[in-house]
Amino acid sequence: MKKIILLLANGFGLGNSPHCSGTIGALAGIPFAIALTSLYDHPWVQVFLSYVLFMLAFPICDYAEKHYQTKDDGRIVADEWMLLPICFIAQEPIWRELAEGDWLTAVAFTGMAFVASRIADILKPFPAFQLQSMKGGIGIVLDDFFANLYAWCAIFFLNRFLLHPVLIPFARRLFGME
């Protein structure tokens, strides 16, 4: 059981990256985030499943911090990948776009959500920065929770006012897809 918890905390090994372990580790969350929006169209189901991942992240991160004996050790990336799906709640379902052959929109949205999540986690806007000082899994997870809420807001507006009306049409013309 200890190995499974550490494997989850470590993002299935991605947290061992010598550079940008949080960003590399967050990549493990992309399949979960895509599945969240693809399999469950109803926003309340997405909220519930994100909540489950959020709640599981606390004991996983807490255990890993005690194991590594370092406050928010860089190898602990469960907070990054388990909370990334928050950014996808009630956003455009990616599977629908892929099913319609619109890989460009699906990839662009996924990339935009990932980047927004990482920027918010790195910048740690209020109260994320203050919360990371809390002990154990609570401090590890709560700062990412608030960072991903900020990222969700940014994605919501970027998706509706930049990605779909401006960037996707531009990319379609650029790649001769229209």
PyMOL commands that place a pseudoatom at each C-alpha (Angstrom):
pseudoatom trace, name=CA, resn=MET, resi=1, chain=A, elem=C, hetatm=0, pos=[0.000, 0.000, 0.000]
pseudoatom trace, name=CA, resn=LYS, resi=2, chain=A, elem=C, hetatm=0, pos=[2.887, 2.371, 0.790]
pseudoatom trace, name=CA, resn=LYS, resi=3, chain=A, elem=C, hetatm=0, pos=[4.278, 1.925, -2.720]
pseudoatom trace, name=CA, resn=ILE, resi=4, chain=A, elem=C, hetatm=0, pos=[0.900, 2.701, -4.295]
pseudoatom trace, name=CA, resn=ILE, resi=5, chain=A, elem=C, hetatm=0, pos=[0.513, 5.876, -2.210]
pseudoatom trace, name=CA, resn=LEU, resi=6, chain=A, elem=C, hetatm=0, pos=[4.015, 7.036, -3.130]
pseudoatom trace, name=CA, resn=LEU, resi=7, chain=A, elem=C, hetatm=0, pos=[3.379, 6.185, -6.781]
pseudoatom trace, name=CA, resn=LEU, resi=8, chain=A, elem=C, hetatm=0, pos=[0.263, 8.392, -6.701]
pseudoatom trace, name=CA, resn=ALA, resi=9, chain=A, elem=C, hetatm=0, pos=[2.072, 11.131, -4.777]
pseudoatom trace, name=CA, resn=ASN, resi=10, chain=A, elem=C, hetatm=0, pos=[4.878, 10.990, -7.293]
pseudoatom trace, name=CA, resn=GLY, resi=11, chain=A, elem=C, hetatm=0, pos=[2.593, 11.273, -10.316]
pseudoatom trace, name=CA, resn=PHE, resi=12, chain=A, elem=C, hetatm=0, pos=[3.389, 7.747, -11.502]
pseudoatom trace, name=CA, resn=GLY, resi=13, chain=A, elem=C, hetatm=0, pos=[7.089, 8.620, -11.572]
pseudoatom trace, name=CA, resn=LEU, resi=14, chain=A, elem=C, hetatm=0, pos=[6.761, 11.996, -13.301]
pseudoatom trace, name=CA, resn=GLY, resi=15, chain=A, elem=C, hetatm=0, pos=[7.580, 13.795, -10.059]
pseudoatom trace, name=CA, resn=ASN, resi=16, chain=A, elem=C, hetatm=0, pos=[11.111, 12.403, -10.278]
pseudoatom trace, name=CA, resn=SER, resi=17, chain=A, elem=C, hetatm=0, pos=[11.898, 14.797, -13.118]
pseudoatom trace, name=CA, resn=PRO, resi=18, chain=A, elem=C, hetatm=0, pos=[15.070, 16.732, -12.283]
pseudoatom trace, name=CA, resn=HIS, resi=19, chain=A, elem=C, hetatm=0, pos=[13.607, 19.891, -13.821]
pseudoatom trace, name=CA, resn=CYS, resi=20, chain=A, elem=C, hetatm=0, pos=[10.144, 21.396, -13.301]
pseudoatom trace, name=CA, resn=SER, resi=21, chain=A, elem=C, hetatm=0, pos=[8.845, 18.351, -11.448]
pseudoatom trace, name=CA, resn=GLY, resi=22, chain=A, elem=C, hetatm=0, pos=[5.529, 20.060, -10.667]
pseudoatom trace, name=CA, resn=THR, resi=23, chain=A, elem=C, hetatm=0, pos=[4.852, 20.869, -14.310]
pseudoatom trace, name=CA, resn=ILE, resi=24, chain=A, elem=C, hetatm=0, pos=[5.999, 17.455, -15.525]
pseudoatom trace, name=CA, resn=GLY, resi=25, chain=A, elem=C, hetatm=0, pos=[3.990, 15.784, -12.752]
pseudoatom trace, name=CA, resn=ALA, resi=26, chain=A, elem=C, hetatm=0, pos=[0.886, 17.775, -13.652]
pseudoatom trace, name=CA, resn=LEU, resi=27, chain=A, elem=C, hetatm=0, pos=[0.903, 16.044, -17.046]
pseudoatom trace, name=CA, resn=ALA, resi=28, chain=A, elem=C, hetatm=0, pos=[-0.468, 12.959, -15.268]
pseudoatom trace, name=CA, resn=GLY, resi=29, chain=A, elem=C, hetatm=0, pos=[-3.664, 14.924, -14.635]
pseudoatom trace, name=CA, resn=ILE, resi=30, chain=A, elem=C, hetatm=0, pos=[-4.452, 15.502, -18.314]
pseudoatom trace, name=CA, resn=PRO, resi=31, chain=A, elem=C, hetatm=0, pos=[-6.039, 12.067, -18.931]
pseudoatom trace, name=CA, resn=PHE, resi=32, chain=A, elem=C, hetatm=0, pos=[-8.133, 12.463, -15.769]
pseudoatom trace, name=CA, resn=ALA, resi=33, chain=A, elem=C, hetatm=0, pos=[-9.217, 15.958, -16.776]
pseudoatom trace, name=CA, resn=ILE, resi=34, chain=A, elem=C, hetatm=0, pos=[-10.142, 14.852, -20.287]
pseudoatom trace, name=CA, resn=ALA, resi=35, chain=A, elem=C, hetatm=0, pos=[-12.061, 11.872, -18.916]
pseudoatom trace, name=CA, resn=LEU, resi=36, chain=A, elem=C, hetatm=0, pos=[-13.855, 14.164, -16.469]
pseudoatom trace, name=CA, resn=THR, resi=37, chain=A, elem=C, hetatm=0, pos=[-15.298, 16.364, -19.208]
pseudoatom trace, name=CA, resn=SER, resi=38, chain=A, elem=C, hetatm=0, pos=[-15.630, 13.612, -21.773]
pseudoatom trace, name=CA, resn=LEU, resi=39, chain=A, elem=C, hetatm=0, pos=[-17.458, 10.985, -19.780]
pseudoatom trace, name=CA, resn=TYR, resi=40, chain=A, elem=C, hetatm=0, pos=[-19.563, 13.199, -17.549]
pseudoatom trace, name=CA, resn=ASP, resi=41, chain=A, elem=C, hetatm=0, pos=[-21.298, 16.114, -19.252]
pseudoatom trace, name=CA, resn=HIS, resi=42, chain=A, elem=C, hetatm=0, pos=[-23.160, 17.189, -16.142]
pseudoatom trace, name=CA, resn=PRO, resi=43, chain=A, elem=C, hetatm=0, pos=[-21.204, 19.858, -14.205]
pseudoatom trace, name=CA, resn=TRP, resi=44, chain=A, elem=C, hetatm=0, pos=[-22.309, 18.563, -10.799]
pseudoatom trace, name=CA, resn=VAL, resi=45, chain=A, elem=C, hetatm=0, pos=[-20.886, 15.121, -11.553]
pseudoatom trace, name=CA, resn=GLN, resi=46, chain=A, elem=C, hetatm=0, pos=[-17.642, 16.807, -12.601]
pseudoatom trace, name=CA, resn=VAL, resi=47, chain=A, elem=C, hetatm=0, pos=[-17.621, 18.827, -9.374]
pseudoatom trace, name=CA, resn=PHE, resi=48, chain=A, elem=C, hetatm=0, pos=[-18.219, 15.675, -7.320]
pseudoatom trace, name=CA, resn=LEU, resi=49, chain=A, elem=C, hetatm=0, pos=[-15.435, 13.703, -9.046]
pseudoatom trace, name=CA, resn=SER, resi=50, chain=A, elem=C, hetatm=0, pos=[-13.037, 16.636, -8.713]
pseudoatom trace, name=CA, resn=TYR, resi=51, chain=A, elem=C, hetatm=0, pos=[-13.969, 16.829, -5.039]
pseudoatom trace, name=CA, resn=VAL, resi=52, chain=A, elem=C, hetatm=0, pos=[-13.145, 13.142, -4.600]
pseudoatom trace, name=CA, resn=LEU, resi=53, chain=A, elem=C, hetatm=0, pos=[-9.691, 13.663, -6.162]
pseudoatom trace, name=CA, resn=PHE, resi=54, chain=A, elem=C, hetatm=0, pos=[-9.224, 16.790, -4.014]
pseudoatom trace, name=CA, resn=MET, resi=55, chain=A, elem=C, hetatm=0, pos=[-10.056, 14.887, -0.818]
pseudoatom trace, name=CA, resn=LEU, resi=56, chain=A, elem=C, hetatm=0, pos=[-7.818, 11.947, -1.771]
pseudoatom trace, name=CA, resn=ALA, resi=57, chain=A, elem=C, hetatm=0, pos=[-4.909, 14.321, -2.403]
pseudoatom trace, name=CA, resn=PHE, resi=58, chain=A, elem=C, hetatm=0, pos=[-4.753, 15.365, 1.279]
pseudoatom trace, name=CA, resn=PRO, resi=59, chain=A, elem=C, hetatm=0, pos=[-3.763, 12.006, 2.797]
pseudoatom trace, name=CA, resn=ILE, resi=60, chain=A, elem=C, hetatm=0, pos=[-1.601, 11.073, -0.206]
pseudoatom trace, name=CA, resn=CYS, resi=61, chain=A, elem=C, hetatm=0, pos=[0.420, 14.297, 0.007]
pseudoatom trace, name=CA, resn=ASP, resi=62, chain=A, elem=C, hetatm=0, pos=[0.545, 14.133, 3.790]
pseudoatom trace, name=CA, resn=TYR, resi=63, chain=A, elem=C, hetatm=0, pos=[1.914, 10.594, 3.741]
pseudoatom trace, name=CA, resn=ALA, resi=64, chain=A, elem=C, hetatm=0, pos=[4.480, 11.445, 1.056]
pseudoatom trace, name=CA, resn=GLU, resi=65, chain=A, elem=C, hetatm=0, pos=[5.688, 14.514, 2.948]
pseudoatom trace, name=CA, resn=LYS, resi=66, chain=A, elem=C, hetatm=0, pos=[6.258, 12.386, 6.045]
pseudoatom trace, name=CA, resn=HIS, resi=67, chain=A, elem=C, hetatm=0, pos=[7.991, 9.737, 3.930]
pseudoatom trace, name=CA, resn=TYR, resi=68, chain=A, elem=C, hetatm=0, pos=[10.361, 12.214, 2.226]
pseudoatom trace, name=CA, resn=GLN, resi=69, chain=A, elem=C, hetatm=0, pos=[10.780, 14.198, 5.476]
pseudoatom trace, name=CA, resn=THR, resi=70, chain=A, elem=C, hetatm=0, pos=[10.773, 17.483, 3.546]
pseudoatom trace, name=CA, resn=LYS, resi=71, chain=A, elem=C, hetatm=0, pos=[8.105, 20.198, 3.441]
pseudoatom trace, name=CA, resn=ASP, resi=72, chain=A, elem=C, hetatm=0, pos=[6.356, 19.897, 0.045]
pseudoatom trace, name=CA, resn=ASP, resi=73, chain=A, elem=C, hetatm=0, pos=[9.163, 17.841, -1.486]
pseudoatom trace, name=CA, resn=GLY, resi=74, chain=A, elem=C, hetatm=0, pos=[9.476, 18.389, -5.253]
pseudoatom trace, name=CA, resn=ARG, resi=75, chain=A, elem=C, hetatm=0, pos=[8.731, 14.726, -5.877]
pseudoatom trace, name=CA, resn=ILE, resi=76, chain=A, elem=C, hetatm=0, pos=[5.233, 15.193, -4.444]
pseudoatom trace, name=CA, resn=VAL, resi=77, chain=A, elem=C, hetatm=0, pos=[3.081, 16.127, -7.434]
pseudoatom trace, name=CA, resn=ALA, resi=78, chain=A, elem=C, hetatm=0, pos=[-0.278, 14.591, -6.491]
pseudoatom trace, name=CA, resn=ASP, resi=79, chain=A, elem=C, hetatm=0, pos=[-1.515, 18.098, -5.720]
pseudoatom trace, name=CA, resn=GLU, resi=80, chain=A, elem=C, hetatm=0, pos=[-0.718, 19.157, -9.299]
pseudoatom trace, name=CA, resn=TRP, resi=81, chain=A, elem=C, hetatm=0, pos=[-2.164, 16.207, -11.186]
pseudoatom trace, name=CA, resn=MET, resi=82, chain=A, elem=C, hetatm=0, pos=[-5.107, 15.405, -8.917]
pseudoatom trace, name=CA, resn=LEU, resi=83, chain=A, elem=C, hetatm=0, pos=[-6.367, 19.002, -8.903]
pseudoatom trace, name=CA, resn=LEU, resi=84, chain=A, elem=C, hetatm=0, pos=[-5.817, 19.760, -12.607]
pseudoatom trace, name=CA, resn=PRO, resi=85, chain=A, elem=C, hetatm=0, pos=[-9.320, 18.422, -13.456]
pseudoatom trace, name=CA, resn=ILE, resi=86, chain=A, elem=C, hetatm=0, pos=[-10.794, 21.414, -11.582]
pseudoatom trace, name=CA, resn=CYS, resi=87, chain=A, elem=C, hetatm=0, pos=[-9.777, 23.546, -14.563]
pseudoatom trace, name=CA, resn=PHE, resi=88, chain=A, elem=C, hetatm=0, pos=[-11.964, 21.447, -16.855]
pseudoatom trace, name=CA, resn=ILE, resi=89, chain=A, elem=C, hetatm=0, pos=[-15.220, 21.521, -14.848]
pseudoatom trace, name=CA, resn=ALA, resi=90, chain=A, elem=C, hetatm=0, pos=[-18.150, 22.713, -16.985]
pseudoatom trace, name=CA, resn=GLN, resi=91, chain=A, elem=C, hetatm=0, pos=[-15.822, 23.646, -19.843]
pseudoatom trace, name=CA, resn=GLU, resi=92, chain=A, elem=C, hetatm=0, pos=[-16.229, 22.397, -23.415]
pseudoatom trace, name=CA, resn=PRO, resi=93, chain=A, elem=C, hetatm=0, pos=[-16.245, 18.581, -23.542]
pseudoatom trace, name=CA, resn=ILE, resi=94, chain=A, elem=C, hetatm=0, pos=[-13.133, 17.578, -25.430]
pseudoatom trace, name=CA, resn=TRP, resi=95, chain=A, elem=C, hetatm=0, pos=[-14.406, 14.196, -26.620]
pseudoatom trace, name=CA, resn=ARG, resi=96, chain=A, elem=C, hetatm=0, pos=[-17.211, 15.861, -28.555]
pseudoatom trace, name=CA, resn=GLU, resi=97, chain=A, elem=C, hetatm=0, pos=[-14.721, 17.975, -30.455]
pseudoatom trace, name=CA, resn=LEU, resi=98, chain=A, elem=C, hetatm=0, pos=[-12.514, 14.975, -31.146]
pseudoatom trace, name=CA, resn=ALA, resi=99, chain=A, elem=C, hetatm=0, pos=[-15.498, 12.885, -32.259]
pseudoatom trace, name=CA, resn=GLU, resi=100, chain=A, elem=C, hetatm=0, pos=[-16.363, 15.624, -34.724]
pseudoatom trace, name=CA, resn=GLY, resi=101, chain=A, elem=C, hetatm=0, pos=[-12.780, 15.577, -35.992]
pseudoatom trace, name=CA, resn=ASP, resi=102, chain=A, elem=C, hetatm=0, pos=[-11.933, 18.879, -34.310]
pseudoatom trace, name=CA, resn=TRP, resi=103, chain=A, elem=C, hetatm=0, pos=[-8.587, 17.866, -32.843]
pseudoatom trace, name=CA, resn=LEU, resi=104, chain=A, elem=C, hetatm=0, pos=[-7.336, 21.450, -33.072]
pseudoatom trace, name=CA, resn=THR, resi=105, chain=A, elem=C, hetatm=0, pos=[-9.882, 22.798, -30.573]
pseudoatom trace, name=CA, resn=ALA, resi=106, chain=A, elem=C, hetatm=0, pos=[-9.419, 19.837, -28.230]
pseudoatom trace, name=CA, resn=VAL, resi=107, chain=A, elem=C, hetatm=0, pos=[-5.635, 20.180, -28.186]
pseudoatom trace, name=CA, resn=ALA, resi=108, chain=A, elem=C, hetatm=0, pos=[-5.756, 23.984, -27.930]
pseudoatom trace, name=CA, resn=PHE, resi=109, chain=A, elem=C, hetatm=0, pos=[-8.198, 23.912, -25.018]
pseudoatom trace, name=CA, resn=THR, resi=110, chain=A, elem=C, hetatm=0, pos=[-6.262, 21.204, -23.175]
pseudoatom trace, name=CA, resn=GLY, resi=111, chain=A, elem=C, hetatm=0, pos=[-3.022, 23.120, -23.645]
pseudoatom trace, name=CA, resn=MET, resi=112, chain=A, elem=C, hetatm=0, pos=[-4.622, 26.378, -22.544]
pseudoatom trace, name=CA, resn=ALA, resi=113, chain=A, elem=C, hetatm=0, pos=[-6.051, 24.766, -19.404]
pseudoatom trace, name=CA, resn=PHE, resi=114, chain=A, elem=C, hetatm=0, pos=[-2.737, 23.107, -18.562]
pseudoatom trace, name=CA, resn=VAL, resi=115, chain=A, elem=C, hetatm=0, pos=[-0.755, 26.331, -19.000]
pseudoatom trace, name=CA, resn=ALA, resi=116, chain=A, elem=C, hetatm=0, pos=[-3.279, 28.386, -17.008]
pseudoatom trace, name=CA, resn=SER, resi=117, chain=A, elem=C, hetatm=0, pos=[-3.132, 25.860, -14.179]
pseudoatom trace, name=CA, resn=ARG, resi=118, chain=A, elem=C, hetatm=0, pos=[0.665, 25.896, -14.121]
pseudoatom trace, name=CA, resn=ILE, resi=119, chain=A, elem=C, hetatm=0, pos=[0.885, 29.698, -14.251]
pseudoatom trace, name=CA, resn=ALA, resi=120, chain=A, elem=C, hetatm=0, pos=[-1.601, 30.057, -11.405]
pseudoatom trace, name=CA, resn=ASP, resi=121, chain=A, elem=C, hetatm=0, pos=[0.258, 27.434, -9.358]
pseudoatom trace, name=CA, resn=ILE, resi=122, chain=A, elem=C, hetatm=0, pos=[3.609, 29.125, -9.930]
pseudoatom trace, name=CA, resn=LEU, resi=123, chain=A, elem=C, hetatm=0, pos=[2.331, 32.663, -9.235]
pseudoatom trace, name=CA, resn=LYS, resi=124, chain=A, elem=C, hetatm=0, pos=[0.225, 31.493, -6.278]
pseudoatom trace, name=CA, resn=PRO, resi=125, chain=A, elem=C, hetatm=0, pos=[-2.255, 34.395, -6.103]
pseudoatom trace, name=CA, resn=PHE, resi=126, chain=A, elem=C, hetatm=0, pos=[-3.937, 35.179, -2.786]
pseudoatom trace, name=CA, resn=PRO, resi=127, chain=A, elem=C, hetatm=0, pos=[-4.677, 33.100, -0.745]
pseudoatom trace, name=CA, resn=ALA, resi=128, chain=A, elem=C, hetatm=0, pos=[-2.690, 30.273, -2.382]
pseudoatom trace, name=CA, resn=PHE, resi=129, chain=A, elem=C, hetatm=0, pos=[0.717, 31.588, -1.321]
pseudoatom trace, name=CA, resn=GLN, resi=130, chain=A, elem=C, hetatm=0, pos=[-0.356, 31.984, 2.296]
pseudoatom trace, name=CA, resn=LEU, resi=131, chain=A, elem=C, hetatm=0, pos=[-1.977, 28.540, 2.432]
pseudoatom trace, name=CA, resn=GLN, resi=132, chain=A, elem=C, hetatm=0, pos=[1.100, 26.646, 1.296]
pseudoatom trace, name=CA, resn=SER, resi=133, chain=A, elem=C, hetatm=0, pos=[2.736, 27.355, 4.659]
pseudoatom trace, name=CA, resn=MET, resi=134, chain=A, elem=C, hetatm=0, pos=[0.181, 25.161, 6.451]
pseudoatom trace, name=CA, resn=LYS, resi=135, chain=A, elem=C, hetatm=0, pos=[1.505, 21.852, 7.744]
pseudoatom trace, name=CA, resn=GLY, resi=136, chain=A, elem=C, hetatm=0, pos=[1.272, 18.543, 5.922]
pseudoatom trace, name=CA, resn=GLY, resi=137, chain=A, elem=C, hetatm=0, pos=[-1.041, 17.628, 3.092]
pseudoatom trace, name=CA, resn=ILE, resi=138, chain=A, elem=C, hetatm=0, pos=[-3.334, 20.551, 3.854]
pseudoatom trace, name=CA, resn=GLY, resi=139, chain=A, elem=C, hetatm=0, pos=[-0.705, 23.118, 2.883]
pseudoatom trace, name=CA, resn=ILE, resi=140, chain=A, elem=C, hetatm=0, pos=[0.419, 21.108, -0.126]
pseudoatom trace, name=CA, resn=VAL, resi=141, chain=A, elem=C, hetatm=0, pos=[-3.082, 20.719, -1.530]
pseudoatom trace, name=CA, resn=LEU, resi=142, chain=A, elem=C, hetatm=0, pos=[-4.925, 23.925, -0.598]
pseudoatom trace, name=CA, resn=ASP, resi=143, chain=A, elem=C, hetatm=0, pos=[-2.571, 26.258, -2.462]
pseudoatom trace, name=CA, resn=ASP, resi=144, chain=A, elem=C, hetatm=0, pos=[-3.122, 24.226, -5.636]
pseudoatom trace, name=CA, resn=PHE, resi=145, chain=A, elem=C, hetatm=0, pos=[-6.866, 24.208, -5.075]
pseudoatom trace, name=CA, resn=PHE, resi=146, chain=A, elem=C, hetatm=0, pos=[-7.037, 27.995, -5.038]
pseudoatom trace, name=CA, resn=ALA, resi=147, chain=A, elem=C, hetatm=0, pos=[-4.564, 28.309, -7.897]
pseudoatom trace, name=CA, resn=ASN, resi=148, chain=A, elem=C, hetatm=0, pos=[-6.759, 26.010, -9.994]
pseudoatom trace, name=CA, resn=LEU, resi=149, chain=A, elem=C, hetatm=0, pos=[-9.870, 28.023, -9.121]
pseudoatom trace, name=CA, resn=TYR, resi=150, chain=A, elem=C, hetatm=0, pos=[-8.114, 31.110, -10.484]
pseudoatom trace, name=CA, resn=ALA, resi=151, chain=A, elem=C, hetatm=0, pos=[-7.043, 29.113, -13.537]
pseudoatom trace, name=CA, resn=TRP, resi=152, chain=A, elem=C, hetatm=0, pos=[-10.648, 27.941, -14.055]
pseudoatom trace, name=CA, resn=CYS, resi=153, chain=A, elem=C, hetatm=0, pos=[-11.835, 31.560, -14.133]
pseudoatom trace, name=CA, resn=ALA, resi=154, chain=A, elem=C, hetatm=0, pos=[-9.131, 32.504, -16.613]
pseudoatom trace, name=CA, resn=ILE, resi=155, chain=A, elem=C, hetatm=0, pos=[-9.924, 29.503, -18.820]
pseudoatom trace, name=CA, resn=PHE, resi=156, chain=A, elem=C, hetatm=0, pos=[-13.632, 30.242, -18.739]
pseudoatom trace, name=CA, resn=PHE, resi=157, chain=A, elem=C, hetatm=0, pos=[-13.080, 33.723, -20.159]
pseudoatom trace, name=CA, resn=LEU, resi=158, chain=A, elem=C, hetatm=0, pos=[-10.211, 32.803, -22.482]
pseudoatom trace, name=CA, resn=ASN, resi=159, chain=A, elem=C, hetatm=0, pos=[-12.223, 29.924, -23.926]
pseudoatom trace, name=CA, resn=ARG, resi=160, chain=A, elem=C, hetatm=0, pos=[-15.254, 32.074, -24.689]
pseudoatom trace, name=CA, resn=PHE, resi=161, chain=A, elem=C, hetatm=0, pos=[-13.583, 35.323, -25.697]
pseudoatom trace, name=CA, resn=LEU, resi=162, chain=A, elem=C, hetatm=0, pos=[-10.246, 34.317, -27.208]
pseudoatom trace, name=CA, resn=LEU, resi=163, chain=A, elem=C, hetatm=0, pos=[-9.888, 30.628, -28.060]
pseudoatom trace, name=CA, resn=HIS, resi=164, chain=A, elem=C, hetatm=0, pos=[-13.162, 29.962, -29.890]
pseudoatom trace, name=CA, resn=PRO, resi=165, chain=A, elem=C, hetatm=0, pos=[-13.847, 33.341, -31.498]
pseudoatom trace, name=CA, resn=VAL, resi=166, chain=A, elem=C, hetatm=0, pos=[-10.252, 34.340, -32.397]
pseudoatom trace, name=CA, resn=LEU, resi=167, chain=A, elem=C, hetatm=0, pos=[-7.522, 31.713, -32.072]
pseudoatom trace, name=CA, resn=ILE, resi=168, chain=A, elem=C, hetatm=0, pos=[-9.282, 28.650, -33.475]
pseudoatom trace, name=CA, resn=PRO, resi=169, chain=A, elem=C, hetatm=0, pos=[-10.538, 30.440, -36.628]
pseudoatom trace, name=CA, resn=PHE, resi=170, chain=A, elem=C, hetatm=0, pos=[-7.050, 31.919, -37.105]
pseudoatom trace, name=CA, resn=ALA, resi=171, chain=A, elem=C, hetatm=0, pos=[-5.392, 28.495, -36.701]
pseudoatom trace, name=CA, resn=ARG, resi=172, chain=A, elem=C, hetatm=0, pos=[-7.871, 26.904, -39.130]
pseudoatom trace, name=CA, resn=ARG, resi=173, chain=A, elem=C, hetatm=0, pos=[-6.979, 29.481, -41.778]
pseudoatom trace, name=CA, resn=LEU, resi=174, chain=A, elem=C, hetatm=0, pos=[-3.280, 29.124, -40.992]
pseudoatom trace, name=CA, resn=PHE, resi=175, chain=A, elem=C, hetatm=0, pos=[-3.363, 25.337, -41.378]
pseudoatom trace, name=CA, resn=GLY, resi=176, chain=A, elem=C, hetatm=0, pos=[-5.781, 25.418, -44.332]
pseudoatom trace, name=CA, resn=MET, resi=177, chain=A, elem=C, hetatm=0, pos=[-8.509, 23.639, -42.397]
pseudoatom trace, name=CA, resn=GLU, resi=178, chain=A, elem=C, hetatm=0, pos=[-11.378, 25.840, -43.628]
for i in range(1, 178): cmd.bond("trace and resi %d" % i, "trace and resi %d" % (i + 1))
show_as sticks, trace
zoom trace
